[in-house]
Amino acid sequence: MKSLKTMVIGMMMLGLVLCAGFILKASPVYAAGSEGTPQVETQNQETKTIVESDGTTGKAIAAGIAIGCAALSGAIAMGWSISKSNDSIARQPEAADNIRTLLMLGLVFIETVVIYALIVAILIVFVL
């Protein structure tokens, strides 16, 4: 049951990262930047500022949100699993080696999902 909760948390992190990528793809900042035409904003009647929107701001925001959500939920999942393993070792000290082995395996899987989120965030910035 506990490993199922950890897997669900990992899948939710990956889903958040993918949603951030899809939101970025549909955002008007990305669409305006993909055309390559500068947008003109008027500050006053006398001065005009030409702002070239190439989509890097939207990409950076989406990547930051994606990796932030993944890191936050990964840290919560790691803290929760470490806390539960310490409780288990305190209750049954003779099973400490088995609990520690399973804890390390679970932490590796949680960290793998966070690394996948980092890779997706990098792809958002450099590929989209």
N, C-alpha and C positions, 0 to 999 in steps of 0.2 A: 504494500500500500504506500509506503514512504517513497519507494523508487518511482512509483507511478506519479506521485505528486511532483517529484523532481523532473520527470520527463515532461509533464504537462507545463511546468514553468519554463523549461527549455524550448518547447514548441511555441509557447506564447511569445518568448523573446524573438525567435526567428520570425514569427508572424508580424511582430511589430516592425522589425527591420524591413521585411518585404513590403509592408504597407507604406512605410516611409518612402521607399523607392517608387511605388506606384503613385503616391501623392506627388512626388517630385516630377514624375513623367507627365502628369496631367496639369501641373501648375502653370499659370500664365507667365511666370518669370522664365521658366524653361522654354516655353513656346516662343516668347518674344526673343529670347537669345538665340534660338535655333535658326531664325530667319536671317540674322546677321544685319538687320537694319537698325540704325540707332533710333532711340526714342527721344523726342524733344519735350522738355518740360520748361514752362515759362515761370520764372520767379517774379519778375516785374515786367512792366511793359518795355523797359529799356534793355534788360539783360536776358539772355537766353542761355540755358545750360543744356548741353547735349550730353545725355547719359547713355552710354552704350551698355546694354544689358546682355551679357553673354551667358547668363544663367549660373555663374559661379557662386553667387550669393545664395540662391536657392539650393544648389547642390551642397554647399557647406552647411547650411541649416539642416537639410535632410540627413546628411551624414552625421552631424553632431547629435541630432535627436535619436537616430538609430543606434549609434554606439553608446550614447548615454543611457537609453532604456535598457540595452543589453547588459551594460556593465552594472547598472543598478539592480536589475533582477538577478543577474548572476551573483552579485555580492550577497543579496538577500538569501538566495538558495544555498550558497556556500555557508553562510553563517548559521542558517537553520540546520543544515546537515551536520555541521561540526558540533553544534549545541546538542543535537539528538545523539550523536555518537559519544559525546562526553557523558551524557546521562546514562547511556547503555553501558559504558565501561565502568561507571560508578556503581551501577546496580549489579553487574556481573564481571568482576575483574579478571576472572579466568578466561573469558572470551575476548580479551583486549586485542590479541593479535588478529583474530578474524575480523573484528569490528574495524580495526585500523586499516586492514587491507581493503575491505569493502568501502570504507570512507574515502580512501585515496582513489579508488576506481571511480566512485561517484563524482569526486571533485574534478577528475580529469574530464569526465563527460560534460560537466557543467562548464568548465573552462573552454572546451572545444566549441560549444555553442557560442560563447562570447567571441572566440576567435573567428568563427564563421560570420558573426555580425560585423566584426572589424573588416573582414574581406569584402562583405557586401557594401559597407560604407565606403571603402576605397574604390570599389567598382562604381558606386554612385558618383563619386567625385571625378574619376578619370575616364569612365566609359560613356556614361549617359550624356 
